[in-house]
C-alpha cells in the first residue's frame, strides 16, 4: 500500500479543537517516589511540584517532573481500593493521561463530547493564589484519558493542589525537548475504530498508513496508522497486531497490559548522539541492532551530518524521507512488564516515523521477546 504523507498545514477544515501541544503525561505507578528518582537521575528531569497527604490530597501522591517542554506526572495510590492502585494492579506502571494544552478547556470538552467523545470529567475550575486552571477530559482507548488543560490564567508550578518542589540532587538534563508523538496499541481489528475516533471526535487527520507488509519480519507483523491534529503538534500513531508466524510485540503488550494503552512516547532532542550516550552512562537500556545495519547506511540514507562511527557506537538508527532524515533509537521497556518504552528522536527535516528502520527494530524486539519466552 502507498504511504501517503499529508502536510498538516494543508489541512483546511476548521479546527474545532485547537491544541497548543502536549500539556503533560501522567503515569500511574506502584511507587511514585522511586519512579521520580529514576526520571530525575537517569532521564535528567527536574522535580517541580508535588501533591500528596502533606498538601491535603489523601488518596494519592503525585510528583511533577519537567525537562524543557516535557512534563511528566508520576502518581501512586495510597490504599488498595484507590483507582490508581487498581490501575497499577491490572496494567502495571503505565500511562493514564495524555493531557493536551488548550486555550479553552470548556469548549474542548463541549466540541469533543458533542461529536461522541465519552466524558471523563466535566470542565472543572481549580483555583489557588497563583490563579486558575480549567481541566476537562474524555476517554480514549483502553482506560486511557485525554485531559484538556487551560492554563492561561495560571502562574503556579503545575496546578492548584500541588506545591512547588525542587530536586534534592543536582540534575543534569540530557537534552530532551518535547513530546514528538505518543503511540497507542489497540486490540485486533480495533485500529480503524480509534483512527475514526480521532478524526470524528477530535478533528484529527489521517497522516500515514502502514500495512502489515510495511511492518513485518519473517515472524511477526503489525499495522499502524498515524493521526495528527491540525497544526501537527500532536501526533498519535495507533498500532494493532497482524497475523504472523509468531506472536507480535503488540500481542505481547496486550497480554501484559491487559488492555489497549500507550506503547511508547517519542521524545525529541537536538543532539541524539549526546543525549543517548548520556542516557547510556546513566544506565538506560536500548534495543540492540546488529552492526551490519551500518554497512549499507550511507547508500540507504545518503549524506548526513553525523559521524556514522558515532551512530554505530551508540546504535542509533537513521531513515530518510522526501523532506530530510531522522535519527532514532528505542529504549527497552522501562518497567517490569514489557509494555511502555521510549523513543528518542532527532528530526533533520523528516516528518515521518522511520519506516526504513521498522524491520531492523522489530527483529530487535523479537530477540527480546524470545528472551522473555513470549515470541
Ligand atoms: Fe515512534
Boltz pocket constraint, residues with backbone or C-beta under 6 A from the ligand:
constraints:
  - pocket:
      binder: B
      contacts: [[A, 181], [A, 183], [A, 264], [A, 266], [A, 343], [A, 353]]
      max_distance: 6.0
